[in-house]
Amino acid sequence: MASSELVKFQHVSKSFKTSKKKEHEVLKDVNLVIRKGKIFGIIGYSGAGKSTLIRCINGIEDTTQGKVFFEDKEINQLSKKSLRQVRGQIGMIFQQFNLMPARTIAENVALPIRYSKLGKQKIKEKVKKMLELVGLPEKANAYPSSLSGGQKQRVAIARALINDPKILLCDEATSALDPQTTQSILELLKKLNKSLGITLVIVTHEMQVVEDICDEIAVLNKGKIVEQGDVYSIFVNPQAELTKRFINTTSKLNISDSLLNTINLTEEQRLVKITYISDEAVVPLISIISLKFKIKANIIVGDIKILRGKPLGGLIIVLDGESAQVTDTLKYLKEQKNIQVEVYQNGRFL
């Protein structure tokens, strides 16, 4: 493995036997690399194989075919003792917080190192440090029942970090939380990634989570990776239909039938969608084409945001002018390398 690689899947497949003794293939020839210090997202619908995939990283699930590496160690080939040692470097949090209700927050956080060789004072110091890290130092002596959902997840994160892992696996960790709490947990994870240099693997079915936090992404569909790459490239130029559907859930660059019915295009007018597809600086396109071609460009929908420091989104506009002006404007727009231009025809943008 390259020095920057922390986790590597090579042609990994995983099957389970059903009650009828048939093979159900959950993962199919998965190849991916998770690099050190990155936040890597794995997105897919329920049943896509996401949870099974990350459980192959820490050896909870064994592979049917292929190899999984953690650093230079092949997980499938490790002895039980060696696997335990590797798992000590892999933290994990879940949708359900799995806190022990009869133990205090400090005791819950300490559980993974309770039977370690560390002395009581050292354990106490580590627990205090972890609770400070997740913003709950005052909750050490409280019990889980007194905490909100977001606070419980923070405790689960503290517990997962107590062994100073190199990677944290997050399996739908925000799915049970409200939007505001979800955002606070994502901000915490980003802070931990930067301050500790820890690698994060985020399993989710929400593209907004990917947009908010991830550096790289793999899209999983029925056990197969249909698309993967850096988040910006995937958002501006998705190839798989599933990826496009996920991205549409985060985009406001759409036009409803009711709004479309109010526009009433004339024969000369054109409804045009302009989408940014590169990280070049946003130029004042509307002003440029209005002045250059003496044409009216009315903005119907606008959704431009900054993703990882680069422009994402675009505009839906109506070009209004004489036929030649509209044609020349469209030709000019389509020549620009940093945008994609689609014209509304036959009920959709083409």
Helices and strands as residue ranges (DSSP letters): E 5-17, E 23-35, E 39-43, H 50-57, E 65-70, E 73-74, G 75-77, H 80-87, E 90-94, H 105-110, G 111-113, H 120-133, G 137-139, G 144-146, H 149-161, E 167-171, H 179-196, E 199-204, H 207-213, E 216-221, E 224-230, H 231-236, H 241-248, H 257-263, E 270-276, H 285-293, E 296-307, E 310-320, H 323-335, E 339-345, E 348-349
